[in-house]
């Protein structure tokens, strides 16, 4: 199984995939939250830098619990 980072890189670099189809589900203070893949600005050193309400936020990759495409789970921890 691919790691979170490998999945995020695959979505970014595969020309057949559309960023708008993907959602990232992660834990934040014990609650599962969802962001659009397109909100991710960068992945680096175990973090994804995300634009949340106009503010850049660092989310550790180990908090990702699942990745979905058009509502279907493609990757899950």
C-alpha distances in whole Angstrom, upper triangle without the diagonal:
4,7,10,12,10,10,13,14,13,15,18,18,18,21,20,19,21,21,23,21,18,18,17,17,18,20,24,26,25,25,22,23,22,22,22,20,23,24,22,24,22,19,20,20,18,19,20,23,24,28,29,32,33,32,29,27,24,21,19,15,15,17,15,14,13,13,15,17,20,20,17,14,11,8,10,10
4,7,8,6,6,10,10,10,12,14,15,15,19,18,17,19,18,21,19,16,17,15,16,17,19,22,25,24,24,21,21,20,20,20,17,20,21,19,21,18,15,17,17,15,16,17,20,21,25,26,30,30,29,26,24,21,19,17,13,13,15,13,13,12,12,14,16,19,19,17,14,11,8,10,10
4,5,5,6,9,10,10,12,14,15,16,20,20,18,20,18,21,19,16,16,13,14,14,16,19,22,21,21,19,19,18,18,18,16,19,20,17,19,16,13,14,14,11,13,13,17,19,22,23,27,28,26,23,21,18,16,13,9,10,12,10,11,11,11,14,16,20,20,18,15,12,9,10,9
4,6,5,6,9,10,11,12,14,15,19,19,16,18,16,18,17,13,13,10,11,11,14,16,19,19,19,16,16,15,15,15,12,16,16,13,15,13,10,12,12,9,10,10,14,15,19,20,23,24,23,20,18,15,12,10,7,8,9,7,9,9,9,12,14,18,18,16,13,11,8,9,9
4,5,5,6,8,10,11,12,14,17,18,16,17,15,18,18,14,14,12,14,13,16,18,21,21,21,19,18,17,16,16,13,15,15,12,14,11,8,9,10,8,9,9,12,14,18,20,23,24,22,19,17,14,12,11,7,9,12,10,12,12,11,15,16,20,20,19,16,14,11,13,13
4,6,5,6,9,10,10,12,15,16,14,16,15,18,17,14,15,13,16,16,19,21,25,24,24,21,21,19,18,17,14,16,17,14,16,13,10,12,13,11,13,12,16,17,21,23,26,26,25,22,20,18,16,14,11,13,15,12,14,13,12,15,16,19,20,18,16,13,11,13,13
4,5,5,6,9,10,10,14,14,12,13,12,15,14,11,12,11,13,14,17,20,23,23,22,19,18,16,15,14,11,14,15,13,15,13,11,14,15,13,14,12,15,16,19,21,24,25,24,21,20,18,16,15,11,13,14,11,12,10,8,11,12,15,16,15,12,9,8,11,12
4,5,5,6,9,10,13,14,11,12,10,13,13,10,11,9,12,13,17,19,22,22,21,18,17,15,13,12,8,11,12,9,11,10,8,11,13,12,11,9,12,13,16,18,21,21,21,18,17,15,13,13,10,13,14,11,13,11,9,11,12,16,17,16,14,12,10,13,14
4,5,5,6,8,12,13,11,13,11,15,15,13,14,13,16,17,20,22,26,26,25,22,21,18,16,15,11,13,14,11,12,10,8,11,13,13,13,11,14,15,18,20,24,23,23,19,19,17,16,15,12,15,17,14,16,15,12,15,15,18,20,19,17,14,13,16,17
4,5,5,6,9,10,9,11,11,14,13,12,14,14,17,18,22,24,28,27,26,23,22,19,17,15,12,14,16,14,15,13,12,15,17,16,16,14,17,18,20,22,26,26,25,22,22,20,19,18,15,17,19,16,17,15,12,13,13,16,18,17,15,12,12,15,17
4,6,6,8,9,6,8,7,10,10,8,11,11,15,17,21,23,26,26,25,21,20,16,14,12,9,10,13,11,13,13,12,15,18,17,16,14,16,16,18,20,23,23,23,21,20,19,18,18,15,18,18,15,16,14,10,11,10,13,15,15,14,11,12,15,17
4,6,8,10,8,9,7,11,12,11,13,13,17,18,22,24,27,28,26,23,21,18,15,13,9,9,12,10,11,10,10,14,17,16,15,13,14,14,16,19,22,21,22,19,19,18,18,18,15,19,19,17,19,17,13,14,13,16,18,18,17,15,15,18,20
4,6,9,8,10,10,14,14,14,16,17,20,22,25,27,31,31,30,26,24,22,19,16,13,13,16,14,14,13,13,15,18,18,18,16,17,18,20,23,25,25,25,22,22,21,21,21,18,21,22,19,21,19,16,17,16,18,21,20,20,17,17,20,22
4,5,6,9,10,13,13,13,16,17,21,23,26,28,32,32,30,27,25,22,20,17,14,14,17,16,17,16,16,19,21,21,21,18,20,20,22,25,27,27,27,25,25,24,23,23,20,23,24,20,22,19,16,16,14,17,19,18,18,15,16,20,22
4,6,8,10,13,13,14,17,19,23,25,29,31,34,34,32,29,27,24,21,18,15,15,18,17,18,18,18,21,24,24,23,21,22,22,23,26,28,27,28,26,27,26,25,26,23,26,26,23,25,22,18,18,15,17,20,20,20,17,19,23,25
4,7,10,12,11,13,17,19,22,25,29,31,34,34,32,28,26,23,21,18,15,15,19,19,20,20,20,23,26,25,25,22,24,23,24,26,29,29,30,28,28,27,26,27,24,26,27,23,24,21,17,16,13,15,18,17,18,16,18,21,24
4,6,9,8,9,13,15,18,21,25,27,31,30,28,25,23,19,17,14,11,12,16,15,17,17,18,21,24,23,22,19,21,20,21,23,25,25,26,25,25,24,23,24,21,23,23,20,21,17,14,13,10,12,15,14,15,13,15,19,22
4,5,6,8,11,14,17,20,24,26,30,30,27,24,21,17,15,12,10,9,13,14,15,17,18,21,24,23,22,19,19,18,19,20,22,23,24,23,23,23,22,23,21,24,23,20,21,18,14,12,9,10,14,15,16,14,16,20,23
4,5,6,9,11,15,17,21,22,26,26,24,21,18,14,12,8,6,6,10,10,12,13,15,18,22,20,19,15,16,14,15,17,19,19,20,19,19,19,19,20,18,21,20,17,18,16,12,11,9,11,13,15,15,14,15,18,21
4,6,8,11,15,18,21,22,26,26,23,20,17,13,11,7,7,6,10,11,14,16,17,21,24,23,21,17,17,15,15,16,18,18,20,19,20,21,20,22,20,22,21,18,19,16,13,11,9,9,12,14,15,15,17,19,22
4,7,11,13,17,20,22,26,25,23,19,17,13,11,8,8,9,12,13,16,18,18,22,25,23,21,18,19,17,18,18,20,21,23,22,22,22,20,22,20,22,21,17,17,14,11,8,5,5,8,10,12,12,14,16,20
4,7,10,13,17,19,23,22,20,16,14,10,9,6,5,8,10,11,14,15,16,19,22,20,18,15,16,14,16,16,19,20,21,20,19,19,17,18,16,18,17,13,14,11,7,6,4,6,8,9,10,9,11,13,16
4,7,10,13,15,19,18,16,12,10,6,6,5,5,9,10,10,14,15,15,19,21,18,16,13,15,13,14,14,16,18,19,18,17,17,14,16,14,16,14,11,11,9,6,5,6,8,8,10,9,10,11,12,15
4,6,10,12,16,16,13,10,8,6,5,6,6,10,10,9,13,14,13,16,18,15,13,11,13,11,13,13,16,18,18,16,14,14,11,12,10,12,10,7,8,6,5,7,9,11,11,12,10,10,10,10,12
4,7,10,13,12,10,6,5,4,7,9,10,13,12,12,16,16,15,18,19,16,14,12,14,13,15,14,17,19,19,17,15,14,11,12,11,11,9,6,6,5,6,8,11,13,11,12,10,11,10,9,11
4,7,10,9,8,5,5,6,8,11,12,15,13,13,16,16,15,17,17,14,12,11,13,12,15,14,17,19,18,16,13,12,9,9,9,9,5,4,5,7,9,11,15,17,15,16,13,14,12,10,10
4,6,6,5,5,6,9,11,15,15,18,16,16,19,19,17,19,18,15,13,13,15,14,16,15,18,20,18,17,14,13,9,10,10,9,5,7,7,10,12,15,18,20,18,19,16,17,15,13,12
4,5,5,6,7,10,12,15,17,19,16,16,19,19,18,19,19,16,14,14,14,13,15,13,16,18,16,15,12,12,9,10,12,11,8,10,11,13,15,18,21,22,20,21,19,21,18,16,15
4,6,8,10,13,15,19,20,23,20,20,22,22,21,22,21,18,16,17,18,17,18,16,18,21,18,18,14,14,12,13,15,13,10,13,13,16,19,21,24,26,23,24,22,24,21,19,17
4,7,9,13,16,19,21,24,21,21,24,24,22,23,23,19,18,18,20,19,20,18,20,23,21,21,17,17,14,14,15,13,10,12,12,15,18,20,23,24,22,23,20,22,20,17,15
4,6,10,13,17,19,21,19,19,22,23,22,24,24,20,18,18,19,17,19,16,18,21,20,20,17,17,14,15,15,14,11,12,11,13,16,17,21,21,19,20,18,20,19,16,15
4,7,10,14,15,18,17,17,20,21,20,22,22,19,17,16,18,16,17,15,18,21,20,19,16,16,13,14,14,13,9,9,8,10,12,13,17,18,15,16,14,17,15,13,13
4,7,11,13,15,13,14,17,19,18,20,21,18,16,14,15,13,14,12,14,17,16,16,14,14,11,13,13,14,10,9,10,10,12,13,16,16,14,16,15,17,16,14,15
4,7,9,12,11,12,15,17,17,20,21,18,16,13,14,12,13,11,13,16,16,16,14,14,12,14,13,15,12,10,10,9,9,10,12,13,12,14,13,15,14,14,15
4,6,8,7,8,12,14,14,18,20,17,14,11,12,9,9,9,11,13,14,13,12,13,11,14,13,15,13,11,12,11,10,10,12,13,13,15,14,15,15,15,17
4,5,5,8,11,13,14,18,20,19,16,12,12,10,10,10,12,14,15,14,14,15,13,16,15,17,15,13,14,12,10,10,10,11,12,14,14,15,15,16,18
4,5,6,9,11,11,15,18,16,14,10,11,9,10,12,15,15,16,14,14,14,13,15,13,16,15,12,14,12,9,10,10,12,13,14,14,13,14,15,17
4,5,8,10,12,16,19,18,15,12,11,9,9,11,13,13,15,13,14,15,15,17,16,19,18,15,18,16,13,13,12,14,15,17,17,17,17,19,21
4,6,9,11,15,18,17,14,10,9,6,5,7,10,10,11,10,10,12,12,15,14,18,16,14,17,16,14,15,15,16,17,19,19,19,18,20,21
4,6,8,11,14,13,10,7,6,4,7,9,12,12,12,9,10,10,10,12,12,15,14,13,16,15,13,15,15,17,18,20,19,18,17,18,19
4,7,10,14,14,11,7,5,6,7,11,13,12,11,9,10,10,11,14,14,17,17,16,19,19,17,18,19,21,22,23,22,21,20,22,22
4,6,10,11,8,6,5,7,10,13,16,15,14,10,11,9,11,12,12,15,16,15,18,18,16,19,19,22,23,24,22,21,19,21,21
4,7,7,6,4,6,9,12,15,18,18,16,12,12,9,9,9,8,12,13,13,16,16,15,18,19,22,23,23,21,19,17,18,18
4,6,5,6,8,11,15,17,21,20,18,14,13,10,10,10,9,13,14,14,18,19,18,21,22,26,26,26,24,22,20,20,20
4,6,8,10,14,17,20,23,22,20,16,14,11,11,9,9,11,14,15,18,19,19,23,25,28,28,28,25,23,20,21,19
4,7,10,13,17,18,22,22,19,16,13,10,9,6,5,8,10,11,14,16,16,20,22,25,25,25,22,20,17,17,16
4,6,9,13,15,18,18,15,12,10,6,5,4,5,8,10,10,14,15,16,19,21,24,24,24,21,20,18,18,17
4,6,10,12,15,15,13,10,8,6,5,6,6,10,10,10,14,14,14,17,18,21,21,22,20,19,17,17,17
4,7,9,13,12,10,6,6,5,6,9,10,13,13,13,17,17,16,19,20,22,23,24,22,21,20,20,20
4,6,10,9,8,5,5,6,7,11,11,15,13,13,16,16,15,17,18,20,21,22,21,21,19,20,20
4,6,6,5,5,6,9,11,14,15,18,17,16,19,19,18,19,20,21,21,24,23,23,22,23,24
4,5,5,6,7,10,11,15,16,18,16,16,18,19,18,19,20,21,21,23,23,23,23,23,23
4,6,8,10,13,14,18,20,22,20,19,22,22,21,22,23,23,23,26,25,26,26,26,27
4,7,9,13,15,19,20,23,21,21,24,24,23,23,24,25,25,28,27,28,27,28,29
4,6,10,12,16,18,21,19,19,22,23,22,24,25,26,26,28,28,28,27,27,27
4,7,10,13,15,18,17,17,21,21,21,22,24,25,25,27,26,26,25,25,25
4,6,10,12,15,13,14,18,19,19,21,23,24,24,26,24,24,23,22,22
4,7,9,12,11,12,16,17,18,20,22,25,24,25,23,23,21,21,20
4,6,9,7,9,12,14,15,18,20,22,22,23,20,20,18,17,16
4,5,6,8,11,14,15,18,21,24,23,23,20,20,17,16,14
4,5,6,9,11,12,15,18,21,20,20,17,16,13,13,11
4,5,8,11,13,16,19,23,21,21,17,17,13,12,9
4,6,9,12,15,18,21,19,19,16,16,13,11,10
4,6,8,11,15,17,16,16,13,13,10,8,8
4,7,10,14,16,14,14,10,11,8,6,5
4,7,10,13,11,10,7,8,5,4,6
4,7,10,9,8,6,6,5,6,9
4,6,6,5,4,5,7,9,12
4,5,5,7,7,9,12,15
4,6,9,10,13,15,18
4,7,9,12,13,16
4,6,9,11,15
4,6,7,11
4,7,11
4,7
4
